[in-house]
Amino acid sequence: MNETMRVIMERRSIRKYKSQQVADSELQQILDAALYAPNAMNQQKWHFTVIQNKDMLDKMVDIIKENIMNSGNEFFIKRVSTPGYHTFYNAPSVVFITADESAQWVEIDCGLAAENITLAATALNIGTCVITSAGLLFASEKGNALRKELGIPEGYKFVCSVALGYKDCENPAAPPRNKEVINYVK
Ligand SMILES: Cc1cc2nc3c(=O)[nH]c(=O)nc-3n(C[C@H](O)[C@H](O)[C@H](O)COP(=O)(O)O)c2cc1C
């Protein structure tokens, strides 16, 4: 199989990571891939916050849990109540992708950057998981108070996060895909 196709087909959401930190040289390549994602009018109204401090990540998870417990959302409450719950699956690195809330198309730009991160990481045998539930961090004042410490630019909103780390599991099987979503007009 063509190498690019192999990487696309082999990328899986990884939910078990080693504690060993991702090598800086590999992380730099992954972040470069993010910056080279297609983006509307090359506006680059995105920001990438790379969090590698375990205490900070655990603090964020505590606030996310608290916010979920206060949300009344039964699905999420059940999920965070399971033993060992950690929004980022204890990944040693997490990239928060935020975007200028006044710019157009930024969700698409950031989604494409997130995909480039996951594919570049897969090519380097590094596991990833796109995680949007992390956005619940900003559902309380306590969470928003971390914006400055995290270096999120003023006027930027959360789009998604990507957990990164060396896999501590076999590559999971791909969840099934519905092939009935394509039609052709020839
Ligand atoms: C926009 C988006 C949000 C996601 N949010 C979460 C999340 O909060 N937690 C999680 O464990 N996985 C999350 N995922 C991963 C999906 O569950 C996963 O991509 C999907 O089940 C397909 O599996 P695969 O990535 O292994 O192909 C998210 C993926 C996307 C694209």
The ligand as a Tripos MOL2 file, in Angstrom:
@<TRIPOS>MOLECULE
LIG
   31    33     1     0     0
SMALL
NO_CHARGES

@<TRIPOS>ATOM
      1 C1        -14.3860   16.1270   16.6540 C.3       1 LIG1
      2 C2        -13.9600   14.8960   17.4260 C.ar      1 LIG1
      3 C3        -14.1730   14.8360   18.7910 C.ar      1 LIG1
      4 C4        -13.7460   13.7220   19.5310 C.ar      1 LIG1
      5 N1        -13.8500   13.7540   20.9010 N.ar      1 LIG1
      6 C5        -13.4160   12.6870   21.6030 C.ar      1 LIG1
      7 C6        -13.4410   12.7350   23.0340 C.ar      1 LIG1
      8 O1        -13.8420   13.7240   23.6500 O.2       1 LIG1
      9 N2        -12.9840   11.6560   23.7130 N.ar      1 LIG1
     10 C7        -12.5050   10.5500   23.0540 C.ar      1 LIG1
     11 O2        -12.0830    9.5900   23.7230 O.2       1 LIG1
     12 N3        -12.4700   10.4800   21.7010 N.ar      1 LIG1
     13 C8        -12.9030   11.5170   20.9630 C.ar      1 LIG1
     14 N4        -12.8330   11.4890   19.5900 N.ar      1 LIG1
     15 C9        -12.3190   10.2810   18.8810 C.3       1 LIG1
     16 C10       -13.4630    9.5070   18.1800 C.3       1 LIG1
     17 O3        -14.2090    8.8160   19.1560 O.3       1 LIG1
     18 C11       -12.8560    8.5300   17.1460 C.3       1 LIG1
     19 O4        -12.1640    9.2850   16.1630 O.3       1 LIG1
     20 C12       -13.9180    7.6610   16.4490 C.3       1 LIG1
     21 O5        -14.5300    6.8080   17.3610 O.3       1 LIG1
     22 C13       -13.3150    6.8320   15.3060 C.3       1 LIG1
     23 O6        -12.2380    6.0090   15.7880 O.3       1 LIG1
     24 P1        -10.7660    6.1310   15.1670 P.3       1 LIG1
     25 O7        -10.2710    7.5400   15.4510 O.co2     1 LIG1
     26 O8         -9.9320    5.1070   15.8810 O.co2     1 LIG1
     27 O9        -10.8500    5.8950   13.7040 O.co2     1 LIG1
     28 C14       -13.1950   12.5980   18.8550 C.ar      1 LIG1
     29 C15       -12.9820   12.6680   17.4620 C.ar      1 LIG1
     30 C16       -13.3480   13.8080   16.7640 C.ar      1 LIG1
     31 C17       -13.0580   13.8650   15.2700 C.3       1 LIG1
@<TRIPOS>BOND
     1     1     2 1
     2     2     3 ar
     3     2    30 ar
     4     3     4 ar
     5     4     5 ar
     6     4    28 ar
     7     5     6 ar
     8     6     7 ar
     9     6    13 1
    10     7     8 2
    11     7     9 ar
    12     9    10 ar
    13    10    11 2
    14    10    12 ar
    15    12    13 ar
    16    13    14 ar
    17    14    15 1
    18    14    28 ar
    19    15    16 1
    20    16    17 1
    21    16    18 1
    22    18    19 1
    23    18    20 1
    24    20    21 1
    25    20    22 1
    26    22    23 1
    27    23    24 1
    28    24    25 2
    29    24    26 1
    30    24    27 1
    31    28    29 ar
    32    29    30 ar
    33    30    31 1
@<TRIPOS>SUBSTRUCTURE
     1 LIG1         1 GROUP 0 **** ****
